[in-house]
Amino acid sequence: MIPTWAQIGYLIAAVCFIVALKALSSPKSARTGNLLGAAGAVLAVIITFAAYKPDHLAPILIALGIGTVGGVAGSRRVQMTHMPQLVALFNGVGGGAAALVALMELGEVPDGATVAAIATAFTILVGAISFSGSIVTFAKLQELMTTRPVTFPGLPVLFIASILGSLVLAGFLVSDPRVWVGILLCLVGLAVGVMLVLPVGGADVPIVISLLNAFTGLTVAAGGYVLGNTLLLVAGTLVGAAGTLLTKLMADAMGRSVFNILFGAVRGGSTLGGGVASERPVISGGAEDVAILLGYANKVIIVPGYGLAVAQAQHTLRELVEELHDRGVKVDYAIHPVAGRMPGHMNVLLAEAQVPYDQLREMEDINSDFKSTDVVLVVGANDVVNPAARTTPSAPI
C-alpha cells in the first residue's frame, strides 16, 4: 500500500507533468516546461525510493548514475540537426524499460487477475515494438542504414503472421502467466517493431517516431496499472494522448494517412521517380547577393526545411532577412509542422540563430498569405511543398 504522503507527492509530480506539457506548446515557455518536467521526474524518483525502500539500493543507484551521466553527456554533444535521432533513442529506451519491468512482474501477477495479466501482456508486446521500431528509426535518421523503404518478398505475410503469433502468445500469457511465454512474446514484439518501420521512407520517419512515442506512453500507463503506481498511469496517458494527436496532425500536414505511411510500401504501392539523375552547375552567392535579387519585392515568405537544418544555414538565412528588412521588404517564415524533421525543431533552429519569434508563422496561419506574396523562397524544404503529396498517395515525399 502506497503511503498517503507518497500519493500526495505523486500528485504534485503529475501536476508538474501536466503544466510542463502546456508550457512546451510555446517556444517562449518551452524552457520552463522542460524544467518543470524534469523537476516532476526527480520528485517521483525521490518519493519512490523513500516509500518503497528497495533492498538492493547500490545497483539501482549505479544504474541511475550511469543513465544520468549518459543522458547529460549525450544531450550536450548532440547537434540540433540530430535531435530527432536522440528523441527516437530515448523513446526506444523508455519502451524497452517498460517491457522489461513487465517481464519482471510476471511472477507477481496473482491467479485470476485477468485485467492485470492483460495489462502485463500489452506492456511487454507494445514496449518491445516501440523499442525495436525506435532503434530502426534512429538508424535511418543517422544514416546507419538506407533511408529508403526496405522490403523483401514475403514481408507482408511474415508481418501478418508475427502479429497473429503475438496475439496468440498474449492470450497464453493472460491465461497462464509464465516467464518463458513472456520472453517469447517480447521477441516476437521486437520482430514486429523492425518489420513495422523498415518499409517506411525517410521523409515519413518523423511521423513514425511520434507514433512510437505514443506506443511508449501507452506501455508506461499499462505498466503503472500493473505496478499500482498512479503517477506512471498519469504520465503514460499524457504521453500516449499527446503522441497520438501529434501523429495525426503531422500525417495530415504531409497529406498522408498513418495507414499509408506504415503499410504503403508493404502493400507494394508504386513510388514516383525523379527522372534521370544528372549533374548541374551550382551558382554560389552570399546573403547580400540574394538580397539584391529579392530587393524589389514588397513581401517575401521563406519556407525552411530539413535541408536548411542539415546545411546549418539558419545563421546565413537570418543575415539575408536582415538585409531584406534594411531594404524595406516584409519577410515572414512559414513553418511546416514537420519542417526540420520534428514539430518545433525548426523553431528551435531559427531561435538559435536569433530569429525573432514573431516572424515565425504556423502553416494554418500563413497559407492564405501566399496568394498575395511576391516571392516564396523555399530553402531545403522539397518534402513539405511537394504538391503531389496531397493527391498521390504513392508520392515518396
C-alpha positions, 0 to 999 in steps of 0.5 A: 500500500502506497503511503498517503504522503507518497500519493500526495507527492505523486500528485504534485509530480503529475501536476508538474507533468501536466503544466510542463506539457502546456508550457512546451506548446510555446517556444517562449515557455518551452524552457520552463516546461522542460524544467518543470518536467524534469523537476516532476521526474526527480520528485517521483524518483525521490518519493519512490525510493523513500516509500518503497525502500528497495533492498538492493539500493547500490545497483539501482543507484549505479544504474541511475548514475550511469543513465544520468551521466549518459543522458547529460553527456549525450544531450550536450554533444548532440547537434540540433540537426540530430535531435530527432535521432536522440528523441527516437533513442530515448523513446526506444529506451523508455519502451524497452524499460517498460517491457522489461519491468513487465517481464519482471512482474510476471511472477507477481501477477496473482491467479485470476487477475485477468485485467492485470495479466492483460495489462502485463501482456500489452506492456511487454508486446507494445514496449518491445515494438516501440523499442525495436521500431525506435532503434530502426528509426534512429538508424535511418535518421543517422544514416546507419542504414538506407533511408529508403523503404526496405522490403523483401518478398514475403514481408507482408505475410511474415508481418501478418503472421508475427502479429497473429503469433503475438496475439496468440502468445498474449492470450497464453500469457493472460491465461497462464502467466509464465516467464518463458511465454513472456520472453517469447512474446517480447521477441516476437514484439521486437520482430514486429517493431523492425518489420513495422518501420523498415518499409517506411521512407525517410521523409515519413520517419518523423511521423513514425517516431511520434507514433512510437512515442505514443506506443511508449506512453501507452506501455508506461500507463499499462505498466503503472496499472500493473505496478499500482503506481498512479503517477506512471498511469498519469504520465503514460496517458499524457504521453500516449494522448499527446503522441497520438494527436501529434501523429495525426496532425503531422500525417495530415500536414504531409497529406498522408494517412498513418495507414499509408505511411506504415503499410504503403510500401508493404502493400507494394504501392508504386513510388514516383521517380525523379527522372534521370539523375544528372549533374548541374552547375551550382551558382554560389552567392552570399546573403547580400547577393540574394538580397539584391535579387529579392530587393524589389519585392514588397513581401517575401515568405521563406519556407525552411526545411530539413535541408536548411537544418542539415546545411546549418544555414539558419545563421546565413538565412537570418543575415539575408532577412536582415538585409531584406528588412534594411531594404524595406521588404516584409519577410515572414517564415512559414513553418511546416509542422514537420519542417526540420524533421520534428514539430518545433525543431525548426523553431528551435533552429531559427531561435538559435540563430536569433530569429525573432519569434514573431516572424515565425508563422504556423502553416494554418496561419500563413497559407492564405498569405501566399496568394498575395506574396511576391516571392516564396523562397523555399530553402531545403524544404522539397518534402513539405511543398511537394504538391503531389503529396496531397493527391498521390498517395504513392508520392515518396515525399 
